Amino acid sequence: MAIATPADLADIDLTDLETFVQRTPHDWFKRLRDEDPCHWQDEQGGRGFWSITRYEDILALQKQPLVFSAGVGGTSLDDLTPEQVEARMSLLDMDPPRHTRLRALVNRGFTPKAVKVYEDRIRGLIRTILAETMPDREFDFVDRISIELPMQILSEIMGTPLADRRTLVNLGDRLLGNTEPEFVGDLVKDQSDLSQYAHLPFSSPAALEMFDYALGLADLKRAEPGEDVVTILINSEIDGDRLSEHEFKLFFLLLITAGNETTRHTMSHGIQALLENRDQLERLCADPSLAGSAAEEIIRWATAVHHFRRTATEDVEVHGKTVREGDKVVLWFTSANRDERHFDAPQRFDVGRSPNKHMAFGLGGPHYCLGSHLARLEITVWLEELAPYLPDLHLNGDVDRMRSNFFNGIKRIPVRYDGDRV
């Protein structure tokens, strides 16, 4: 498909993973929002796609799930056959009404009321983690703090043994970081290398290991049921039918990866933003009541998932461009959350920002993040407990970013703690 690209935007390549290692290309996204908000992106080894970059456009498209479908082609950039789409179809890759029925199985476990019961547990965990970590003075914030809190809480909710948390983190890294050589070695370098795994979630062979783990855990829960999400899933029925083994495996994989990786990387971006914007750090420390708005700003600022893909199910016009039936349409949440048309000074990190109706959780459609209330609670309580340490916490080296244009991940943040509170 040959579509003309404005000459002054020809240097923009949102498929260039090396750019995303260095930075999130907010300069590119601003140019696209201003000059070509429905922009055709050629794709080496792929069919190309439309990039949608403005807040209001993404909001409008998400409200039309049967026109801009997650289920027809999946939510990744991969060019998949219908059989491959079906084989890897999790909640992310479904349209209503199928999506609605499956999501209802676990909705009640992630309501504000349901997650509120974890507040004291979250607070206690953070205090323990900080007490064990801060005396070391120099450490990797990602490894010691960002990974530990979300995964320990998720273990309780899902019913996975706490001792397995690093195994699950490693599998999640390999799944979502499938273009990051540190996570997968030389197995995968570029999207084109993933075709042999196209029938697996995230086109990753790590999915097979996650599936095996899920089935083993299901056997344990059948023998010893608990008050956890896995027990709910293996005993739930939809229209009189239990989840199939494959449906269960996909459900488990999605909940583990989405529940851990997104919060972890949001926290990592949050601590980087605070340590690089000391005025906002001091403002938060001086007024702990800002923890809630600071959490919301960190979620906006981080935007852990850069984008999701949709597929047009009919010809439709967007900003004067004809998007054809079958075209890939990519919703860049990262860009929407920096859109000057919606946010006041969006390039400024502001812990008191209000209102802050960001799109990091996929606002406006059926795919609004299931774990949004839990993530908000975790990050808010984390900030409340971390605040006394923040004035004496400093960056201690370069921040190491993940090689991905899908996931806004951070691998390492070296920090130094100079305070007396240990």
C-alpha positions, 0 to 999 in steps of 0.5 A: 500500500503506497500512501504519500507522506508529507515530506517534512515528516519523512524522517519520523519512523515509529517502528525504529526501536533504537529511537525508543531505547534513547527516549520516547520521541515526544518531539515526533508525536508533537509534529504528528499531532500538529501537522498530520494527526492521521499519519501513514507509517510505512513498516519494514516487513509489514503492511504499514499502519495509520498513526492516530496521535491526538487525544480526542481522535483516540477517544472517539475511535475507542468508542467505536470498537466494532468499526476499529476492532481489536478482534479482527487483527489483534492489538499488536502490529503483527500481520496475523492470519485469522487463525493466529489471531484466534490462537492468541486471543486474550481479553485485549484482542476481543470485541464486544459482546465476547469481551464483555462476557469474559471480562465479567468473570473477574470484574468484581475482583478489581472494583474500587471496593475490592482493591481497597481491602489491600491498602493496609497490606500494600502499606505494610509491604512498602514499609518492609521493602523500604526498610530492607532496601534503604540501608544499602545506600546504593541500589537499583530502584527497579530491581529492589522496589518497582518489581517487588511491590506490584508482584507481591500484591499480584501474587496474593490476588492471583493466588500464585506462590510468593516464592515464584514471583521472580519466575513470573517477572522473568517470563513477563519481561520475555513476553513484553520485552520480546524485542529487548535482547537483554531479556531474550538474548539473540533470539529476537532482534526485530519484529520480522524475527517473530513470525514463527511465534505469531500464534503465541501472545506477544509473538513470544516463546515465553508464552509456552512456559507461562501456559505450563505454569498456569496449568500447574497452578490450576491443578493445585487450585482444584485440589486446594481452592482459595479466595483468589482469581485463579480459583474463580477462573477455573470454576467460572462459567459463561453461558453454562460453559467453563473456560476452556483450557486455552482460554484459561491460559490466555486469561492467566497470562494477561492478568500476570503480565498486565498486573505486574509490568505496567505498574512496575514501569509506571513506578520506575518512570515516577521515581525518575520524574521526581528525581529529575524534577526536584521542585515537584519532589519538594512540593510532594514532600511538603504536602503529603495530601498531593499523593493522589494527584501525584500518582495520577500525574505519574501514570500520565507521565509514564504511559506504560503502554505506548500504543494498541492497534486496531483494524478498520472493519469498514472504510472510514475518513479520519482527518480527510484520509480514507482509512480502508477496511482491513487497514491497521490503525494504531492509537498512540496513548503516549501522544494523547497524554501529551496533547496540548489540546487537552492538557495545560503544559503537558510537557511539564511534570506537575504533581498537583495537576488537576484535572488530569483525565489522561488516557494511560488506562485506555479511556473511552472504550470497553478495554479500559484497564481492569487493574486501574483502581489497584494501580492507583492505590498501589502508586498512591500508597507507595508515594505516601510511604516513600515521601520521607526518603525522597529528599535524600534520594538521588539518581546515581547513573544512567537510566536504562530503557527497554528496546520497545515501541510497544512498552515504555519499560525501564530496566534499571534506575541506579539511585543513591540514598544519603539520608539518616532514616534507615 
